[in-house]
Amino acid sequence: MNTTVKGHVFIVPNSAEKFESYPDQDWLTQRLSRMTGINPQKEDNMIQVWITSENCDNWNDRFGGFQVNVLGQNKEYWSRINETKEDRLLGYFPRLYPSQIFEGKHEGDKVMLHCPEYNVDIELTCNQLDYRYGKFGRFEEVFGQVV
């Protein structure tokens, strides 16, 4: 059975951008593939999200990204959270994702991802209203504004 890591995801209300216009496509492709199994295509609309959880306010932050120690791996990663062995992982998650993984999702819906490198399942709850950009509306409303 895989470890499941849970968090919340909300949309940063910036306009979507085509993946092909992103300046560091190789890095983003590698990071998305390693962390989520997603391989973006040039025509994908990429939206900026913020992923958070009880133990970390920003999984996307390269100096404080969410981390989980899987299968007792003892690697040092950036972190500014007070983590336990169970709360260490990966480095940090990308901030841009293909919009289609959030298409049709509403406030409170779940998005399931899988981190192939560490064999970790990721369950993200769409939760716009409780966070920084909640004043822009529910998850589905903000999604409609940015794509």
Backbone as CSV, one residue per row, in Angstrom:
resi,resn,N_x,N_y,N_z,CA_x,CA_y,CA_z,C_x,C_y,C_z
1,MET,0.841,-1.183,0.000,0.000,0.000,0.000,0.887,1.247,0.000
2,ASN,0.534,2.214,-0.835,1.287,3.455,-0.930,0.981,4.372,0.239
3,THR,1.939,5.205,0.566,1.716,6.294,1.497,0.862,7.339,0.785
4,THR,-0.133,7.900,1.481,-0.938,8.981,0.915,-0.646,10.257,1.675
5,VAL,-0.284,11.289,0.936,-0.015,12.604,1.491,-1.190,13.488,1.110
6,LYS,-1.751,14.207,2.087,-2.936,15.033,1.842,-2.598,16.509,1.993
7,GLY,-3.239,17.308,1.165,-3.058,18.744,1.238,-4.240,19.455,0.615
8,HIS,-4.162,20.768,0.606,-5.159,21.614,-0.043,-4.487,22.320,-1.208
9,VAL,-5.261,22.574,-2.246,-4.763,23.314,-3.400,-5.702,24.474,-3.675
10,PHE,-5.125,25.648,-3.928,-5.927,26.778,-4.378,-5.213,27.459,-5.532
11,ILE,-5.977,28.143,-6.348,-5.471,28.760,-7.561,-5.015,30.183,-7.275
12,VAL,-3.825,30.513,-7.759,-3.350,31.894,-7.735,-3.983,32.572,-8.955
13,PRO,-4.731,33.649,-8.751,-5.537,34.208,-9.847,-4.735,35.012,-10.874
14,ASN,-3.741,34.373,-11.464,-3.009,34.940,-12.601,-3.508,34.245,-13.858
15,SER,-3.424,34.896,-14.981,-3.873,34.287,-16.237,-3.062,33.045,-16.550
16,ALA,-3.733,32.059,-17.135,-3.045,30.855,-17.588,-2.059,31.236,-18.687
17,GLU,-0.980,30.449,-18.800,-0.032,30.667,-19.878,0.230,29.341,-20.577
18,LYS,0.475,29.402,-21.856,0.796,28.189,-22.606,2.131,27.638,-22.126
19,PHE,2.201,26.322,-22.014,3.442,25.694,-21.590,4.599,26.090,-22.502
20,GLU,4.344,26.192,-23.785,5.416,26.512,-24.724,6.002,27.904,-24.497
21,SER,5.298,28.785,-23.760,5.836,30.112,-23.465,6.623,30.144,-22.152
22,TYR,6.609,29.040,-21.407,7.337,28.990,-20.136,8.839,28.962,-20.421
23,PRO,9.622,29.814,-19.755,11.044,29.927,-20.110,11.899,28.695,-19.783
24,ASP,11.537,27.919,-18.775,12.366,26.774,-18.393,11.553,25.484,-18.509
25,GLN,11.171,25.145,-19.722,10.311,23.989,-19.973,10.953,22.680,-19.516
26,ASP,12.245,22.534,-19.724,12.913,21.282,-19.346,12.830,21.046,-17.843
27,TRP,13.096,22.102,-17.063,13.040,21.961,-15.606,11.624,21.622,-15.158
28,LEU,10.637,22.352,-15.678,9.258,22.128,-15.253,8.779,20.734,-15.649
29,THR,9.126,20.293,-16.846,8.746,18.953,-17.281,9.345,17.898,-16.356
30,GLN,10.621,18.049,-16.054,11.308,17.088,-15.174,10.689,17.095,-13.781
31,ARG,10.395,18.277,-13.236,9.846,18.390,-11.886,8.428,17.830,-11.838
32,LEU,7.593,18.183,-12.794,6.228,17.654,-12.820,6.232,16.136,-12.969
33,SER,7.067,15.627,-13.820,7.141,14.185,-14.039,7.590,13.452,-12.776
34,ARG,8.638,13.945,-12.142,9.157,13.307,-10.918,8.164,13.365,-9.771
35,MET,7.516,14.525,-9.610,6.694,14.747,-8.430,5.247,14.297,-8.604
36,THR,4.749,14.287,-9.848,3.323,14.022,-10.036,3.015,13.057,-11.179
37,GLY,4.000,12.686,-11.962,3.762,11.818,-13.102,3.143,12.528,-14.298
38,ILE,2.991,13.854,-14.222,2.402,14.644,-15.302,3.501,15.047,-16.286
39,ASN,3.209,14.898,-17.558,4.117,15.349,-18.618,3.392,16.381,-19.469
40,PRO,3.678,17.674,-19.230,2.947,18.725,-19.951,3.273,18.726,-21.442
41,GLN,2.302,19.165,-22.228,2.445,19.309,-23.674,2.531,20.799,-24.018
42,LYS,3.147,21.112,-25.144,3.355,22.514,-25.531,2.074,23.334,-25.542
43,GLU,0.965,22.708,-25.946,-0.297,23.450,-26.077,-1.063,23.564,-24.755
44,ASP,-0.581,22.927,-23.682,-1.283,22.970,-22.393,-1.334,24.381,-21.828
45,ASN,-2.504,24.750,-21.292,-2.623,25.968,-20.506,-2.154,25.642,-19.094
46,MET,-1.175,26.375,-18.628,-0.624,26.135,-17.295,-1.199,27.171,-16.330
47,ILE,-1.684,26.690,-15.179,-2.185,27.614,-14.169,-1.320,27.501,-12.920
48,GLN,-1.225,28.610,-12.222,-0.419,28.657,-11.010,-1.285,28.286,-9.820
49,VAL,-0.798,27.347,-9.008,-1.511,26.944,-7.800,-0.591,27.040,-6.600
50,TRP,-1.200,27.005,-5.434,-0.494,26.981,-4.170,-0.992,25.731,-3.462
51,ILE,-0.065,24.911,-3.009,-0.422,23.682,-2.292,0.046,23.835,-0.854
52,THR,-0.836,23.493,0.070,-0.562,23.691,1.486,-1.112,22.509,2.281
53,SER,-0.675,22.385,3.508,-1.193,21.342,4.399,-0.995,21.791,5.840
54,GLU,-1.430,20.948,6.752,-1.309,21.267,8.174,0.146,21.502,8.579
55,ASN,1.063,20.739,7.981,2.473,20.826,8.373,3.303,21.806,7.567
56,CYS,2.752,22.326,6.491,3.539,23.217,5.635,2.610,24.175,4.903
57,ASP,2.916,25.461,4.980,2.043,26.447,4.350,2.311,26.633,2.864
58,ASN,3.376,26.018,2.327,3.664,26.210,0.910,4.543,25.086,0.379
59,TRP,3.929,24.068,-0.232,4.691,22.959,-0.817,5.493,23.423,-2.015
60,ASN,5.136,24.561,-2.589,5.760,25.043,-3.811,7.005,25.887,-3.548
61,ASP,7.334,26.126,-2.323,8.437,27.009,-1.959,9.744,26.228,-1.950
62,ARG,10.703,26.630,-2.766,11.962,25.884,-2.860,12.753,25.906,-1.565
63,PHE,12.478,26.826,-0.652,13.193,26.855,0.613,12.339,26.394,1.782
64,GLY,11.140,25.895,1.512,10.302,25.398,2.594,9.279,24.417,2.094
65,GLY,9.573,23.770,0.997,8.618,22.860,0.387,8.285,21.678,1.268
66,PHE,7.076,21.150,1.084,6.608,20.008,1.861,7.517,18.814,1.646
67,GLN,7.835,18.110,2.703,8.780,17.011,2.623,8.285,15.824,3.439
68,VAL,8.462,14.649,2.898,8.052,13.419,3.571,9.164,12.397,3.414
69,ASN,9.532,11.745,4.477,10.520,10.681,4.391,9.783,9.393,4.060
70,VAL,10.051,8.836,2.892,9.379,7.631,2.440,10.344,6.461,2.521
71,LEU,9.902,5.360,3.105,10.697,4.139,3.212,12.037,4.369,3.891
72,GLY,12.064,5.280,4.861,13.259,5.479,5.673,14.426,6.103,4.950
73,GLN,14.191,6.758,3.832,15.295,7.401,3.129,15.816,8.546,3.972
74,ASN,17.106,8.608,4.113,17.722,9.646,4.942,18.459,10.638,4.056
75,LYS,17.709,11.488,3.388,18.299,12.511,2.548,17.981,13.861,3.152
76,GLU,18.891,14.795,2.959,18.662,16.150,3.451,17.988,16.973,2.357
77,TYR,16.924,17.650,2.694,16.208,18.513,1.769,15.961,19.845,2.453
78,TRP,15.717,20.881,1.629,15.351,22.173,2.205,14.089,22.042,3.020
79,SER,14.062,22.713,4.147,12.834,22.737,4.922,12.906,23.810,5.985
80,ARG,11.792,24.475,6.209,11.717,25.420,7.323,10.599,25.016,8.273
81,ILE,10.048,23.814,8.076,8.975,23.356,8.938,9.537,22.448,10.020
82,ASN,8.819,22.281,11.083,9.221,21.374,12.159,8.712,19.995,11.816
83,GLU,9.470,19.301,10.963,8.974,18.035,10.464,9.417,16.861,11.332
84,THR,8.620,15.819,11.282,9.004,14.551,11.868,9.530,13.689,10.733
85,LYS,10.009,12.500,11.038,10.483,11.602,9.983,9.390,11.347,8.957
86,GLU,8.153,11.272,9.392,7.047,10.994,8.478,6.702,12.201,7.607
87,ASP,7.176,13.375,7.960,6.808,14.591,7.246,7.873,15.093,6.282
88,ARG,8.847,14.255,5.919,9.905,14.690,4.998,9.626,14.170,3.592
89,LEU,9.973,14.874,2.591,9.871,14.407,1.192,10.690,15.246,0.248
90,LEU,10.872,14.907,-0.801,10.995,15.372,-2.149,11.665,16.684,-2.501
91,GLY,11.746,17.668,-1.722,12.179,18.952,-2.230,10.987,19.871,-2.292
92,TYR,10.552,20.211,-3.491,9.368,21.063,-3.569,8.578,20.772,-4.829
93,PHE,7.311,21.073,-4.759,6.397,20.828,-5.858,6.384,22.041,-6.781
94,PRO,6.166,21.801,-8.066,6.065,22.939,-8.985,4.831,23.781,-8.680
95,ARG,4.839,25.009,-9.153,3.704,25.908,-8.937,2.785,25.972,-10.144
96,LEU,3.227,25.469,-11.290,2.423,25.486,-12.506,1.995,24.080,-12.882
97,TYR,0.706,23.939,-13.236,0.143,22.640,-13.609,-0.741,22.808,-14.835
98,PRO,-0.824,21.773,-15.681,-1.761,21.842,-16.802,-3.187,22.025,-16.273
99,SER,-3.902,22.970,-16.844,-5.237,23.298,-16.338,-6.191,22.114,-16.389
100,GLN,-5.985,21.180,-17.327,-6.948,20.087,-17.478,-7.048,19.187,-16.250
101,ILE,-6.027,19.162,-15.388,-6.179,18.305,-14.197,-7.165,18.898,-13.194
102,PHE,-7.466,20.191,-13.335,-8.427,20.850,-12.447,-9.755,21.143,-13.141
103,GLU,-9.850,20.802,-14.406,-11.067,21.050,-15.168,-12.246,20.291,-14.550
104,GLY,-13.356,20.979,-14.343,-14.542,20.355,-13.775,-14.499,20.181,-12.267
105,LYS,-13.423,20.585,-11.630,-13.315,20.459,-10.169,-13.988,21.656,-9.506
106,HIS,-14.638,21.369,-8.385,-15.335,22.391,-7.611,-14.731,22.461,-6.216
107,GLU,-15.080,23.519,-5.533,-14.663,23.691,-4.134,-14.986,22.414,-3.363
108,GLY,-13.987,21.831,-2.696,-14.170,20.621,-1.903,-13.871,19.320,-2.637
109,ASP,-13.771,19.362,-3.975,-13.427,18.154,-4.735,-11.982,17.753,-4.484
110,LYS,-11.688,16.494,-4.761,-10.337,15.951,-4.589,-9.658,15.797,-5.943
111,VAL,-8.373,16.056,-5.959,-7.518,15.793,-7.114,-6.483,14.776,-6.650
112,MET,-6.399,13.662,-7.345,-5.445,12.612,-6.986,-4.261,12.646,-7.945
113,LEU,-3.072,12.695,-7.389,-1.830,12.638,-8.156,-1.007,11.482,-7.609
114,HIS,0.019,11.106,-8.317,0.914,10.052,-7.845,2.344,10.489,-8.106
115,CYS,3.174,10.383,-7.103,4.595,10.712,-7.221,5.343,9.416,-7.524
116,PRO,5.673,9.181,-8.808,6.280,7.913,-9.178,7.662,7.693,-8.575
117,GLU,8.412,8.761,-8.394,9.773,8.594,-7.895,9.810,7.986,-6.496
118,TYR,8.830,8.351,-5.665,8.796,7.858,-4.289,7.603,6.953,-4.017
119,ASN,6.813,6.668,-5.051,5.631,5.825,-4.919,4.698,6.331,-3.814
120,VAL,4.391,7.615,-3.888,3.526,8.280,-2.912,2.286,8.791,-3.636
121,ASP,1.115,8.523,-3.079,-0.122,9.096,-3.606,-0.340,10.458,-2.962
122,ILE,-0.859,11.389,-3.748,-1.087,12.748,-3.269,-2.564,13.069,-3.455
123,GLU,-3.230,13.369,-2.368,-4.651,13.737,-2.402,-4.782,15.204,-2.061
124,LEU,-5.189,15.994,-3.043,-5.343,17.430,-2.846,-6.815,17.796,-2.865
125,THR,-7.249,18.530,-1.852,-8.617,19.030,-1.793,-8.637,20.447,-2.351
126,CYS,-9.514,20.695,-3.307,-9.667,22.033,-3.880,-10.313,22.925,-2.819
127,ASN,-9.587,23.917,-2.363,-10.058,24.745,-1.259,-9.606,26.179,-1.487
128,GLN,-10.369,26.916,-2.232,-10.038,28.299,-2.540,-10.436,29.241,-1.410
129,LEU,-11.611,29.023,-0.828,-12.215,30.002,0.072,-11.462,30.207,1.381
130,ASP,-10.771,29.192,1.866,-10.110,29.299,3.170,-8.711,29.889,3.099
131,TYR,-8.267,30.273,1.919,-6.880,30.698,1.777,-6.753,32.081,1.170
132,ARG,-5.532,32.463,0.924,-5.115,33.790,0.522,-5.984,34.446,-0.565
133,TYR,-6.378,33.701,-1.574,-7.125,34.277,-2.686,-8.603,33.897,-2.655
134,GLY,-9.122,33.609,-1.481,-10.515,33.228,-1.327,-11.494,34.309,-1.727
135,LYS,-11.073,35.562,-1.642,-11.967,36.678,-1.997,-12.305,36.701,-3.487
136,PHE,-11.568,35.926,-4.301,-11.828,35.883,-5.731,-12.947,34.903,-6.089
137,GLY,-13.404,34.121,-5.101,-14.504,33.203,-5.342,-14.138,31.760,-5.054
138,ARG,-15.085,30.877,-5.340,-14.895,29.439,-5.136,-13.872,28.913,-6.149
139,PHE,-13.359,27.719,-5.896,-12.329,27.122,-6.757,-12.740,27.157,-8.226
140,GLU,-13.958,26.705,-8.513,-14.405,26.622,-9.902,-14.562,28.008,-10.544
141,GLU,-14.899,29.000,-9.728,-15.037,30.363,-10.248,-13.672,30.951,-10.613
142,VAL,-12.693,30.757,-9.744,-11.360,31.257,-10.015,-10.753,30.517,-11.213
143,PHE,-10.998,29.209,-11.287,-10.532,28.448,-12.444,-11.069,29.070,-13.740
144,GLY,-12.344,29.370,-13.753,-12.950,29.989,-14.931,-12.379,31.358,-15.265
145,GLN,-11.925,32.075,-14.252,-11.336,33.403,-14.473,-9.940,33.326,-15.088
146,VAL,-9.195,32.286,-14.771,-7.789,32.240,-15.209,-7.573,31.510,-16.531
147,VAL,-8.500,30.627,-16.921,-8.278,29.898,-18.189,-9.067,30.509,-19.339
